[in-house]
Every structure is written in C-alpha cells, then in structure tokens.
Amino acid sequence: MLDDSSTDPLKASLQKMRVDYRLGALDEGSADADPIAQFRLWFAESQAAKLPEANAMTLSTATPAGRPSGRVVLLKAMDARGFTFFTNYDSRKGQELDANPWAALTFFWQPLERQVRIEGSIERVTRAESEAYFRVRPVEAQIGAWVSQQSHVLSSRAELEKRQAEMAARFAGQPVPLPDFWGGVRVVPNAMEFWQGRQNRLHDRLLYTRSAVGAGWTRQRLAP
C-alpha cells in the first residue's frame, strides 16, 4: 500500500521550508576577472564572518562507470594551481580518483547566502607538500592517519581503538613518519561558479571556464 503523502507531516514541513535571500548581489562589475582571486575574497569574507569550518567542502567523485559519491572534506591549501585536501589514498574517494581523475567541490556559506562550485582534473601533490602539512597536524592526528584504514570495514569500534593503542605505542617518543598511503590531492579547476542568493529565486550565477591549465578564463552569467 502506498503512503498517503498528503498527510505526511514531513512532506508538508519540507514544502514550507523557504528562505528569501536578500543579503547581497554579484555582478560582472564587482567580481574579479580571475576566479581564484574572487574565491580568495569570498573565503576571506567567510572567515571574517566567523563561519564554522568555512573550509568545509563537498567533494564529489565518480567511478569509471559514472556512479557518483560525495562527502565533506576540508580545504587545507589553495593557490593558483588549485584546491588541496588530504586523505588516505586507499579510501573509496582515493580509489575513485585514481580510476577517474576528475572531481567537483562545493562550498556553501549559508549565512552569507553564497555557494561556490569547482570542477576540474586532479593530481596528487608532491610528497614534500604532504610531509609539510603532515608535520603541522597534532601528533594524535598523525597517528590517526596510520590507524584508520579509511573506508574499509571494521568488525567493531574496539578493533579501531586497539589499533590506535598499538600505533601510539609503536611511535612513542619519536616523530611519526608520513604514511606512503596518505597525502594531498589537488583539484585543478577548469570551471568555477560563484552563486549569490537573491530575492524571488532570481539568484546571481557567474561561471568561469578555461580550455586548459594556464589558459585565460572566460566568464558568463547563467540563469538561476
């Protein structure tokens, strides 16, 4: 028997959830011609607004067959080359990126009514770059990189805690080495879209695209 959705309180609640955005605007005259510079500006404003984990972003990957998956990760470096996060290379996302080296990132800064979407190819950062970031992590997080066989099945929480105790004992009193299976991944953008919420769902969307790394950016306005 099918549910009677007309009496479903969740459906009714979802249909009533609506925010009329009115905080700002984004036009070609105020946006930087370089999307990296524009991202830096918006990110600085998100930090100034003291948004919690402004560097949180949804990372979307896909299998070679096109089956997508997404998860929230943290931006840990960015420059003209692209946007970098760190992960276990043997995780599900790591395996998908090895097999299909393209990814998408989405930032949503709701209090500012802004979203940034980034699409591009991926590359692993150098081991020196991974090592430099690994050294600024707390020691417990360094050990955690060795402990977690990310995305693999665990028999119980106790198994994870046992491995944590073993690794803590193994590296006690010495620098924790960078695991060979852990490091940075850079998303090299070929498309970046900046979205600013506006009233009546007539949002501003500016899309920057380039045909190749090092090429100039083309900017277009998209319909909301």
C-alpha positions, -999 to +999 in steps of 0.1 A: +000+000+000+014+034-010+018+061+017-007+089+015+018+118+010-009+144+015-010+135+052+028+132+056+039+159+081+075+157+068+064+165+033+043+194+045+072+207+065+097+204+037+074+222+013+071+251+037+109+255+042+119+285+023+144+314+027+142+346+006+178+355+001+184+393+002+219+399+017+239+407-015+244+408-052+271+396-076+276+413-109+303+414-136+314+449-125+322+438-089+335+403-095+372+398-101+382+386-136+403+359-120+381+333-102+410+323-079+412+359-067+374+360-064+375+328-043+401+343-020+379+374-015+348+353-006+368+330+016+383+359+035+348+373+040+335+339+053+364+339+078+357+375+088+321+364+094+334+337+117+315+309+099+322+275+115+346+254+093+344+278+063+369+254+046+344+225+046+335+215+011+316+186-005+339+165-026+322+146-054+339+118-072+326+091-096+336+056-107+346+050-143+310+038-149+298+072-137+284+062-103+288+093-081+296+096-044+301+127-022+314+135+012+325+166+031+363+172+034+384+202+045+403+225+022+438+227+035+457+246+008+449+267-022+469+287-047+469+294-085+474+257-091+442+246-074+425+234-042+441+208-020+427+183+006+444+154+023+433+118+025+441+081+027+449+072-010+434+037-004+400+051+007+369+050-015+375+085-028+412+078-034+404+047-054+377+065-074+401+094-082+428+070-093+403+054-117+385+085-128+408+116-122+381+143-122+363+158-092+339+185-081+340+207-050+311+226-035+313+253-008+281+265+008+283+295+031+247+297+041+249+328+065+263+347+035+239+332+011+268+321-011+279+290-029+310+282-050+312+252-073+345+240-087+352+213-113+385+200-126+411+173-130+430+160-100+466+154-092+485+142-062+506+168-045+543+162-041+555+141-011+573+172+002+540+191+002+522+162+020+551+160+045+549+197+052+512+196+060+516+163+080+541+180+103+516+207+114+489+182+123+486+173+160+506+141+169+473+124+176+461+131+141+494+119+126+489+086+145+453+086+133+464+086+097+482+053+104+453+039+125+424+044+100+422+021+070+397+046+057+365+032+041+374-004+050+350-025+070+356-027+108+344-056+130+338-032+159+348+001+175+371-020+197+391-030+167+398+006+159+407+015+194+431-015+197+449-004+165+451+032+179+468+019+211+492-002+190+502+027+168+506+051+197+529+026+214+548+020+181+556+057+176+560+067+212+589+091+218+597+095+181+585+115+151+555+099+134+565+091+098+543+101+069+525+070+056+531+061+020+493+057+015+484+092+028+488+126+013+473+155-006+451+157-037+448+189-057+417+197-078+430+217-108+400+238-118+387+243-153+353+256-142+344+277-112+309+291-105+300+317-079+264+318-067+249+346-047+214+342-034+189+369-045+152+376-038+124+356-055+149+328-065+165+351-092+200+343-080+232+356-094+254+330-110+288+338-127+306+309-144+343+310-152+357+284-176+390+277-193+400+253-220+434+243-205+456+249-175+473+282-179+447+294-204+427+326-197+393+325-181+360+332-198+332+345-177+295+341-184+263+348-164+239+319-160+202+319-155+193+310-120 
